[in-house]
Amino acid sequence: MDKYFAALESKVDRVVDQCDRLRSENQRLRQELIERTEELRAMSAKMEEARYRLQKLMDQTTEVA
């Protein structure tokens, strides 16, 4: 009976360790997602500004021509 409980305890310990690792990885991935989302927002804003400036230049070019 002691062997059974020792084996069970070992399995429970492994499950707890795996849960801890997964929780840690999940937190890291959530933080990475937040960072990438912010990067995407910043890049989108830069793209919009570049689009606006390019359109302005194109408008000026057609006015001159």
PyMOL Python script that loads the backbone (N, CA, C, O; Angstrom):
from pymol import cmd

cmd.read_pdbstr("""\
ATOM      1  N   MET A   1       0.827  -1.195   0.000  1.00  0.00           N
ATOM      2  CA  MET A   1       0.000   0.000   0.000  1.00  0.00           C
ATOM      3  C   MET A   1       0.867   1.253   0.000  1.00  0.00           C
ATOM      4  O   MET A   1       0.535   2.244  -0.650  1.00  0.00           O
ATOM      5  N   ASP A   2       1.982   1.206   0.732  1.00  0.00           N
ATOM      6  CA  ASP A   2       2.880   2.361   0.768  1.00  0.00           C
ATOM      7  C   ASP A   2       3.451   2.660  -0.610  1.00  0.00           C
ATOM      8  O   ASP A   2       3.632   3.821  -0.978  1.00  0.00           O
ATOM      9  N   LYS A   3       3.738   1.587  -1.382  1.00  0.00           N
ATOM     10  CA  LYS A   3       4.252   1.773  -2.739  1.00  0.00           C
ATOM     11  C   LYS A   3       3.234   2.527  -3.589  1.00  0.00           C
ATOM     12  O   LYS A   3       3.582   3.423  -4.357  1.00  0.00           O
ATOM     13  N   TYR A   4       1.975   2.143  -3.433  1.00  0.00           N
ATOM     14  CA  TYR A   4       0.900   2.774  -4.189  1.00  0.00           C
ATOM     15  C   TYR A   4       0.851   4.270  -3.891  1.00  0.00           C
ATOM     16  O   TYR A   4       0.794   5.086  -4.811  1.00  0.00           O
ATOM     17  N   PHE A   5       0.875   4.628  -2.616  1.00  0.00           N
ATOM     18  CA  PHE A   5       0.808   6.038  -2.236  1.00  0.00           C
ATOM     19  C   PHE A   5       2.068   6.797  -2.642  1.00  0.00           C
ATOM     20  O   PHE A   5       1.998   7.968  -3.014  1.00  0.00           O
ATOM     21  N   ALA A   6       3.202   6.139  -2.573  1.00  0.00           N
ATOM     22  CA  ALA A   6       4.452   6.775  -2.996  1.00  0.00           C
ATOM     23  C   ALA A   6       4.412   7.064  -4.495  1.00  0.00           C
ATOM     24  O   ALA A   6       4.826   8.135  -4.939  1.00  0.00           O
ATOM     25  N   ALA A   7       3.908   6.098  -5.275  1.00  0.00           N
ATOM     26  CA  ALA A   7       3.794   6.294  -6.721  1.00  0.00           C
ATOM     27  C   ALA A   7       2.787   7.398  -7.029  1.00  0.00           C
ATOM     28  O   ALA A   7       3.013   8.236  -7.901  1.00  0.00           O
ATOM     29  N   LEU A   8       1.684   7.385  -6.309  1.00  0.00           N
ATOM     30  CA  LEU A   8       0.663   8.412  -6.503  1.00  0.00           C
ATOM     31  C   LEU A   8       1.207   9.794  -6.150  1.00  0.00           C
ATOM     32  O   LEU A   8       0.972  10.766  -6.867  1.00  0.00           O
ATOM     33  N   GLU A   9       1.930   9.868  -5.048  1.00  0.00           N
ATOM     34  CA  GLU A   9       2.527  11.138  -4.633  1.00  0.00           C
ATOM     35  C   GLU A   9       3.513  11.645  -5.690  1.00  0.00           C
ATOM     36  O   GLU A   9       3.564  12.839  -5.982  1.00  0.00           O
ATOM     37  N   SER A  10       4.276  10.741  -6.244  1.00  0.00           N
ATOM     38  CA  SER A  10       5.234  11.107  -7.286  1.00  0.00           C
ATOM     39  C   SER A  10       4.509  11.656  -8.514  1.00  0.00           C
ATOM     40  O   SER A  10       4.929  12.653  -9.102  1.00  0.00           O
ATOM     41  N   LYS A  11       3.427  11.000  -8.888  1.00  0.00           N
ATOM     42  CA  LYS A  11       2.645  11.463 -10.043  1.00  0.00           C
ATOM     43  C   LYS A  11       2.026  12.833  -9.770  1.00  0.00           C
ATOM     44  O   LYS A  11       2.032  13.708 -10.636  1.00  0.00           O
ATOM     45  N   VAL A  12       1.501  13.009  -8.581  1.00  0.00           N
ATOM     46  CA  VAL A  12       0.908  14.298  -8.214  1.00  0.00           C
ATOM     47  C   VAL A  12       1.972  15.389  -8.241  1.00  0.00           C
ATOM     48  O   VAL A  12       1.714  16.495  -8.715  1.00  0.00           O
ATOM     49  N   ASP A  13       3.156  15.086  -7.738  1.00  0.00           N
ATOM     50  CA  ASP A  13       4.256  16.060  -7.768  1.00  0.00           C
ATOM     51  C   ASP A  13       4.600  16.456  -9.199  1.00  0.00           C
ATOM     52  O   ASP A  13       4.833  17.630  -9.487  1.00  0.00           O
ATOM     53  N   ARG A  14       4.629  15.471 -10.093  1.00  0.00           N
ATOM     54  CA  ARG A  14       4.937  15.770 -11.503  1.00  0.00           C
ATOM     55  C   ARG A  14       3.848  16.641 -12.120  1.00  0.00           C
ATOM     56  O   ARG A  14       4.141  17.566 -12.876  1.00  0.00           O
ATOM     57  N   VAL A  15       2.594  16.342 -11.795  1.00  0.00           N
ATOM     58  CA  VAL A  15       1.483  17.144 -12.323  1.00  0.00           C
ATOM     59  C   VAL A  15       1.572  18.576 -11.798  1.00  0.00           C
ATOM     60  O   VAL A  15       1.375  19.526 -12.555  1.00  0.00           O
ATOM     61  N   VAL A  16       1.863  18.732 -10.529  1.00  0.00           N
ATOM     62  CA  VAL A  16       1.997  20.067  -9.938  1.00  0.00           C
ATOM     63  C   VAL A  16       3.150  20.823 -10.589  1.00  0.00           C
ATOM     64  O   VAL A  16       3.015  22.004 -10.909  1.00  0.00           O
ATOM     65  N   ASP A  17       4.280  20.152 -10.786  1.00  0.00           N
ATOM     66  CA  ASP A  17       5.423  20.787 -11.455  1.00  0.00           C
ATOM     67  C   ASP A  17       5.056  21.215 -12.870  1.00  0.00           C
ATOM     68  O   ASP A  17       5.395  22.317 -13.302  1.00  0.00           O
ATOM     69  N   GLN A  18       4.365  20.338 -13.585  1.00  0.00           N
ATOM     70  CA  GLN A  18       3.954  20.664 -14.953  1.00  0.00           C
ATOM     71  C   GLN A  18       2.992  21.852 -14.952  1.00  0.00           C
ATOM     72  O   GLN A  18       3.096  22.732 -15.806  1.00  0.00           O
ATOM     73  N   CYS A  19       2.069  21.882 -14.015  1.00  0.00           N
ATOM     74  CA  CYS A  19       1.138  23.014 -13.908  1.00  0.00           C
ATOM     75  C   CYS A  19       1.893  24.314 -13.645  1.00  0.00           C
ATOM     76  O   CYS A  19       1.578  25.350 -14.230  1.00  0.00           O
ATOM     77  N   ASP A  20       2.880  24.257 -12.774  1.00  0.00           N
ATOM     78  CA  ASP A  20       3.689  25.444 -12.485  1.00  0.00           C
ATOM     79  C   ASP A  20       4.428  25.921 -13.727  1.00  0.00           C
ATOM     80  O   ASP A  20       4.468  27.117 -14.015  1.00  0.00           O
ATOM     81  N   ARG A  21       5.013  24.976 -14.462  1.00  0.00           N
ATOM     82  CA  ARG A  21       5.732  25.347 -15.689  1.00  0.00           C
ATOM     83  C   ARG A  21       4.778  25.953 -16.714  1.00  0.00           C
ATOM     84  O   ARG A  21       5.096  26.958 -17.350  1.00  0.00           O
ATOM     85  N   LEU A  22       3.615  25.338 -16.869  1.00  0.00           N
ATOM     86  CA  LEU A  22       2.641  25.844 -17.837  1.00  0.00           C
ATOM     87  C   LEU A  22       2.106  27.215 -17.430  1.00  0.00           C
ATOM     88  O   LEU A  22       1.896  28.081 -18.280  1.00  0.00           O
ATOM     89  N   ARG A  23       1.890  27.406 -16.150  1.00  0.00           N
ATOM     90  CA  ARG A  23       1.425  28.707 -15.663  1.00  0.00           C
ATOM     91  C   ARG A  23       2.467  29.785 -15.960  1.00  0.00           C
ATOM     92  O   ARG A  23       2.132  30.886 -16.396  1.00  0.00           O
ATOM     93  N   SER A  24       3.713  29.455 -15.720  1.00  0.00           N
ATOM     94  CA  SER A  24       4.800  30.390 -15.985  1.00  0.00           C
ATOM     95  C   SER A  24       4.904  30.696 -17.480  1.00  0.00           C
ATOM     96  O   SER A  24       5.049  31.851 -17.879  1.00  0.00           O
ATOM     97  N   GLU A  25       4.830  29.660 -18.290  1.00  0.00           N
ATOM     98  CA  GLU A  25       4.898  29.857 -19.743  1.00  0.00           C
ATOM     99  C   GLU A  25       3.709  30.679 -20.229  1.00  0.00           C
ATOM    100  O   GLU A  25       3.860  31.551 -21.084  1.00  0.00           O
ATOM    101  N   ASN A  26       2.550  30.405 -19.694  1.00  0.00           N
ATOM    102  CA  ASN A  26       1.348  31.144 -20.065  1.00  0.00           C
ATOM    103  C   ASN A  26       1.509  32.629 -19.741  1.00  0.00           C
ATOM    104  O   ASN A  26       1.155  33.485 -20.552  1.00  0.00           O
ATOM    105  N   GLN A  27       2.032  32.926 -18.579  1.00  0.00           N
ATOM    106  CA  GLN A  27       2.253  34.323 -18.186  1.00  0.00           C
ATOM    107  C   GLN A  27       3.248  34.997 -19.127  1.00  0.00           C
ATOM    108  O   GLN A  27       3.053  36.140 -19.538  1.00  0.00           O
ATOM    109  N   ARG A  28       4.318  34.272 -19.461  1.00  0.00           N
ATOM    110  CA  ARG A  28       5.319  34.819 -20.384  1.00  0.00           C
ATOM    111  C   ARG A  28       4.701  35.088 -21.754  1.00  0.00           C
ATOM    112  O   ARG A  28       4.959  36.124 -22.366  1.00  0.00           O
ATOM    113  N   LEU A  29       3.887  34.152 -22.229  1.00  0.00           N
ATOM    114  CA  LEU A  29       3.255  34.318 -23.535  1.00  0.00           C
ATOM    115  C   LEU A  29       2.239  35.455 -23.528  1.00  0.00           C
ATOM    116  O   LEU A  29       2.113  36.179 -24.516  1.00  0.00           O
ATOM    117  N   ARG A  30       1.521  35.615 -22.433  1.00  0.00           N
ATOM    118  CA  ARG A  30       0.577  36.738 -22.333  1.00  0.00           C
ATOM    119  C   ARG A  30       1.317  38.070 -22.395  1.00  0.00           C
ATOM    120  O   ARG A  30       0.878  39.004 -23.067  1.00  0.00           O
ATOM    121  N   GLN A  31       2.439  38.148 -21.693  1.00  0.00           N
ATOM    122  CA  GLN A  31       3.234  39.377 -21.710  1.00  0.00           C
ATOM    123  C   GLN A  31       3.783  39.635 -23.110  1.00  0.00           C
ATOM    124  O   GLN A  31       3.792  40.772 -23.583  1.00  0.00           O
ATOM    125  N   GLU A  32       4.236  38.582 -23.761  1.00  0.00           N
ATOM    126  CA  GLU A  32       4.749  38.725 -25.126  1.00  0.00           C
ATOM    127  C   GLU A  32       3.643  39.190 -26.071  1.00  0.00           C
ATOM    128  O   GLU A  32       3.881  40.019 -26.951  1.00  0.00           O
ATOM    129  N   LEU A  33       2.446  38.662 -25.891  1.00  0.00           N
ATOM    130  CA  LEU A  33       1.313  39.077 -26.712  1.00  0.00           C
ATOM    131  C   LEU A  33       1.008  40.558 -26.509  1.00  0.00           C
ATOM    132  O   LEU A  33       0.742  41.277 -27.472  1.00  0.00           O
ATOM    133  N   ILE A  34       1.046  41.012 -25.265  1.00  0.00           N
ATOM    134  CA  ILE A  34       0.818  42.432 -24.973  1.00  0.00           C
ATOM    135  C   ILE A  34       1.862  43.283 -25.683  1.00  0.00           C
ATOM    136  O   ILE A  34       1.533  44.300 -26.294  1.00  0.00           O
ATOM    137  N   GLU A  35       3.128  42.864 -25.599  1.00  0.00           N
ATOM    138  CA  GLU A  35       4.207  43.617 -26.233  1.00  0.00           C
ATOM    139  C   GLU A  35       4.044  43.651 -27.745  1.00  0.00           C
ATOM    140  O   GLU A  35       4.209  44.702 -28.365  1.00  0.00           O
ATOM    141  N   ARG A  36       3.722  42.510 -28.341  1.00  0.00           N
ATOM    142  CA  ARG A  36       3.560  42.459 -29.800  1.00  0.00           C
ATOM    143  C   ARG A  36       2.354  43.278 -30.243  1.00  0.00           C
ATOM    144  O   ARG A  36       2.386  43.906 -31.302  1.00  0.00           O
ATOM    145  N   THR A  37       1.303  43.277 -29.450  1.00  0.00           N
ATOM    146  CA  THR A  37       0.125  44.068 -29.779  1.00  0.00           C
ATOM    147  C   THR A  37       0.466  45.552 -29.765  1.00  0.00           C
ATOM    148  O   THR A  37       0.030  46.298 -30.642  1.00  0.00           O
ATOM    149  N   GLU A  38       1.236  45.981 -28.783  1.00  0.00           N
ATOM    150  CA  GLU A  38       1.670  47.377 -28.725  1.00  0.00           C
ATOM    151  C   GLU A  38       2.560  47.723 -29.914  1.00  0.00           C
ATOM    152  O   GLU A  38       2.434  48.802 -30.494  1.00  0.00           O
ATOM    153  N   GLU A  39       3.461  46.810 -30.278  1.00  0.00           N
ATOM    154  CA  GLU A  39       4.315  47.037 -31.446  1.00  0.00           C
ATOM    155  C   GLU A  39       3.466  47.180 -32.705  1.00  0.00           C
ATOM    156  O   GLU A  39       3.726  48.045 -33.541  1.00  0.00           O
ATOM    157  N   LEU A  40       2.458  46.334 -32.835  1.00  0.00           N
ATOM    158  CA  LEU A  40       1.574  46.389 -33.994  1.00  0.00           C
ATOM    159  C   LEU A  40       0.832  47.717 -34.046  1.00  0.00           C
ATOM    160  O   LEU A  40       0.705  48.314 -35.115  1.00  0.00           O
ATOM    161  N   ARG A  41       0.344  48.180 -32.912  1.00  0.00           N
ATOM    162  CA  ARG A  41      -0.346  49.479 -32.874  1.00  0.00           C
ATOM    163  C   ARG A  41       0.588  50.603 -33.299  1.00  0.00           C
ATOM    164  O   ARG A  41       0.201  51.484 -34.067  1.00  0.00           O
ATOM    165  N   ALA A  42       1.814  50.567 -32.799  1.00  0.00           N
ATOM    166  CA  ALA A  42       2.788  51.601 -33.150  1.00  0.00           C
ATOM    167  C   ALA A  42       3.108  51.552 -34.642  1.00  0.00           C
ATOM    168  O   ALA A  42       3.173  52.592 -35.298  1.00  0.00           O
ATOM    169  N   MET A  43       3.306  50.356 -35.176  1.00  0.00           N
ATOM    170  CA  MET A  43       3.597  50.226 -36.606  1.00  0.00           C
ATOM    171  C   MET A  43       2.414  50.670 -37.453  1.00  0.00           C
ATOM    172  O   MET A  43       2.599  51.301 -38.493  1.00  0.00           O
ATOM    173  N   SER A  44       1.218  50.351 -37.022  1.00  0.00           N
ATOM    174  CA  SER A  44       0.021  50.766 -37.753  1.00  0.00           C
ATOM    175  C   SER A  44      -0.095  52.280 -37.775  1.00  0.00           C
ATOM    176  O   SER A  44      -0.466  52.863 -38.793  1.00  0.00           O
ATOM    177  N   ALA A  45       0.218  52.915 -36.661  1.00  0.00           N
ATOM    178  CA  ALA A  45       0.183  54.378 -36.604  1.00  0.00           C
ATOM    179  C   ALA A  45       1.228  54.971 -37.548  1.00  0.00           C
ATOM    180  O   ALA A  45       0.955  55.951 -38.242  1.00  0.00           O
ATOM    181  N   LYS A  46       2.419  54.380 -37.574  1.00  0.00           N
ATOM    182  CA  LYS A  46       3.465  54.858 -38.488  1.00  0.00           C
ATOM    183  C   LYS A  46       3.043  54.667 -39.941  1.00  0.00           C
ATOM    184  O   LYS A  46       3.275  55.540 -40.778  1.00  0.00           O
ATOM    185  N   MET A  47       2.430  53.538 -40.237  1.00  0.00           N
ATOM    186  CA  MET A  47       1.960  53.278 -41.601  1.00  0.00           C
ATOM    187  C   MET A  47       0.888  54.291 -42.001  1.00  0.00           C
ATOM    188  O   MET A  47       0.890  54.790 -43.126  1.00  0.00           O
ATOM    189  N   GLU A  48      -0.002  54.585 -41.100  1.00  0.00           N
ATOM    190  CA  GLU A  48      -1.060  55.561 -41.390  1.00  0.00           C
ATOM    191  C   GLU A  48      -0.458  56.936 -41.639  1.00  0.00           C
ATOM    192  O   GLU A  48      -0.874  57.637 -42.562  1.00  0.00           O
ATOM    193  N   GLU A  49       0.512  57.324 -40.831  1.00  0.00           N
ATOM    194  CA  GLU A  49       1.189  58.608 -41.025  1.00  0.00           C
ATOM    195  C   GLU A  49       1.912  58.629 -42.368  1.00  0.00           C
ATOM    196  O   GLU A  49       1.843  59.625 -43.088  1.00  0.00           O
ATOM    197  N   ALA A  50       2.599  57.553 -42.713  1.00  0.00           N
ATOM    198  CA  ALA A  50       3.301  57.475 -43.996  1.00  0.00           C
ATOM    199  C   ALA A  50       2.307  57.537 -45.153  1.00  0.00           C
ATOM    200  O   ALA A  50       2.562  58.197 -46.160  1.00  0.00           O
ATOM    201  N   ARG A  51       1.179  56.852 -45.008  1.00  0.00           N
ATOM    202  CA  ARG A  51       0.141  56.884 -46.043  1.00  0.00           C
ATOM    203  C   ARG A  51      -0.378  58.310 -46.236  1.00  0.00           C
ATOM    204  O   ARG A  51      -0.558  58.768 -47.364  1.00  0.00           O
ATOM    205  N   TYR A  52      -0.611  58.995 -45.134  1.00  0.00           N
ATOM    206  CA  TYR A  52      -1.098  60.379 -45.189  1.00  0.00           C
ATOM    207  C   TYR A  52      -0.076  61.279 -45.883  1.00  0.00           C
ATOM    208  O   TYR A  52      -0.427  62.075 -46.753  1.00  0.00           O
ATOM    209  N   ARG A  53       1.194  61.144 -45.487  1.00  0.00           N
ATOM    210  CA  ARG A  53       2.239  61.988 -46.072  1.00  0.00           C
ATOM    211  C   ARG A  53       2.422  61.695 -47.559  1.00  0.00           C
ATOM    212  O   ARG A  53       2.631  62.615 -48.351  1.00  0.00           O
ATOM    213  N   LEU A  54       2.346  60.430 -47.939  1.00  0.00           N
ATOM    214  CA  LEU A  54       2.474  60.056 -49.341  1.00  0.00           C
ATOM    215  C   LEU A  54       1.309  60.618 -50.153  1.00  0.00           C
ATOM    216  O   LEU A  54       1.502  61.131 -51.255  1.00  0.00           O
ATOM    217  N   GLN A  55       0.120  60.518 -49.610  1.00  0.00           N
ATOM    218  CA  GLN A  55      -1.050  61.064 -50.303  1.00  0.00           C
ATOM    219  C   GLN A  55      -0.914  62.573 -50.466  1.00  0.00           C
ATOM    220  O   GLN A  55      -1.259  63.122 -51.513  1.00  0.00           O
ATOM    221  N   LYS A  56      -0.418  63.232 -49.449  1.00  0.00           N
ATOM    222  CA  LYS A  56      -0.208  64.680 -49.505  1.00  0.00           C
ATOM    223  C   LYS A  56       0.798  65.027 -50.604  1.00  0.00           C
ATOM    224  O   LYS A  56       0.581  65.966 -51.370  1.00  0.00           O
ATOM    225  N   LEU A  57       1.898  64.271 -50.683  1.00  0.00           N
ATOM    226  CA  LEU A  57       2.890  64.495 -51.741  1.00  0.00           C
ATOM    227  C   LEU A  57       2.292  64.246 -53.123  1.00  0.00           C
ATOM    228  O   LEU A  57       2.554  65.002 -54.059  1.00  0.00           O
ATOM    229  N   MET A  58       1.500  63.201 -53.252  1.00  0.00           N
ATOM    230  CA  MET A  58       0.865  62.906 -54.539  1.00  0.00           C
ATOM    231  C   MET A  58      -0.094  64.022 -54.935  1.00  0.00           C
ATOM    232  O   MET A  58      -0.156  64.406 -56.103  1.00  0.00           O
ATOM    233  N   ASP A  59      -0.839  64.540 -53.971  1.00  0.00           N
ATOM    234  CA  ASP A  59      -1.756  65.646 -54.254  1.00  0.00           C
ATOM    235  C   ASP A  59      -0.991  66.879 -54.710  1.00  0.00           C
ATOM    236  O   ASP A  59      -1.405  67.561 -55.648  1.00  0.00           O
ATOM    237  N   GLN A  60       0.132  67.168 -54.044  1.00  0.00           N
ATOM    238  CA  GLN A  60       0.949  68.323 -54.422  1.00  0.00           C
ATOM    239  C   GLN A  60       1.526  68.133 -55.823  1.00  0.00           C
ATOM    240  O   GLN A  60       1.611  69.088 -56.594  1.00  0.00           O
ATOM    241  N   THR A  61       1.918  66.918 -56.150  1.00  0.00           N
ATOM    242  CA  THR A  61       2.493  66.627 -57.464  1.00  0.00           C
ATOM    243  C   THR A  61       1.456  66.845 -58.559  1.00  0.00           C
ATOM    244  O   THR A  61       1.770  67.402 -59.610  1.00  0.00           O
ATOM    245  N   THR A  62       0.226  66.411 -58.320  1.00  0.00           N
ATOM    246  CA  THR A  62      -0.812  66.586 -59.342  1.00  0.00           C
ATOM    247  C   THR A  62      -1.209  68.046 -59.474  1.00  0.00           C
ATOM    248  O   THR A  62      -1.612  68.472 -60.556  1.00  0.00           O
ATOM    249  N   GLU A  63      -1.106  68.826 -58.400  1.00  0.00           N
ATOM    250  CA  GLU A  63      -1.418  70.254 -58.463  1.00  0.00           C
ATOM    251  C   GLU A  63      -0.387  70.991 -59.313  1.00  0.00           C
ATOM    252  O   GLU A  63      -0.733  71.911 -60.054  1.00  0.00           O
ATOM    253  N   VAL A  64       0.868  70.591 -59.209  1.00  0.00           N
ATOM    254  CA  VAL A  64       1.952  71.243 -59.941  1.00  0.00           C
ATOM    255  C   VAL A  64       1.880  70.870 -61.420  1.00  0.00           C
ATOM    256  O   VAL A  64       2.184  71.699 -62.278  1.00  0.00           O
ATOM    257  N   ALA A  65       1.491  69.665 -61.721  1.00  0.00           N
ATOM    258  CA  ALA A  65       1.487  69.185 -63.110  1.00  0.00           C
ATOM    259  C   ALA A  65       0.351  69.723 -63.881  1.00  0.00           C
ATOM    260  O   ALA A  65       0.206  69.414 -65.064  1.00  0.00           O
TER     261      ALA A  65
END
""", "prot")
cmd.dss("prot")
cmd.show_as("cartoon", "prot")
cmd.util.cbc("prot")
cmd.orient("prot")
